Amino acid sequence: MTQPAATETATARRQRSDGRRSRDAILDAAARLATVEGLDGLSIGGLAERTGMSKSGLYAHFKSKEELQLATIDRANEIFDAEVRAPARSQSDGLARLWALADEFLAHLGRDIFPGGCFFAAVGAEFSGHPGRVKERILTFNADWIAELVAAASQAQAAGEIPDTPGPEQLVFEIDALLLMGHTTYAMLGDPRSLEQARQGLERLLGPRPS
């Protein structure tokens, strides 16, 4: 016979799991909406309309607009990890990793993960002049992303896979400029040729992607 304590524990686990799935579904909707209407455009009421949930149900997850914004950023980071970083990290260090990081970024745009393109490119411009916790969270993501690109570039140069000039920081600046231009053009026009143009630029900087 199942012991009452064991039954209560299993029920609690299911409730936590259900709560996590519900929270993730809300934040997935919030992240998609933010790439179109901006993080500042998020509201409990607006999100309730989009998800079909009650305002009280949403307030049970997020006590303020800022908490909703911060949680949305964290969820978008998880999605970026799964869509971009994780596939790239399966590649070996150096040029293969650097190329994969850049190419997976472009690929996730082409898969239309978010309707407004890259979540962080979209909200980064929005909060460039808004100091506070939300901007700091976005800056943390950006710093981590650039640091990962710089580390891969440094490894590629140390291994002699690419020239050692320009230095890794300047090289990544140029790579990121291609990625952001590809993002902006694709988000505005929806033309996949803009992503291929970015890849052509990467080939001029790095050579063909290692097979």
Secondary structure, DSSP 4 states (H G I P E B T S, - for coil): ---HHHHHHHHHHHHHHHHHHHHHHHHHHHHHHHHHH-GGG--HHHHHHHHT--HHHHHTT-SSHHHHHHHHHHHHHHHHIIIIIHHHHTSPTTHHHHHHHHHHHHHHHHTTSSTTS-HHHHHHHHTTT--SHHHHHHHHHHHHHHHHHHHHHHHHHHTTSS-S-S-HHHHHHHHHHHHHHHHHHHHHH--THHHHHHHHHHHHHH-SPP-
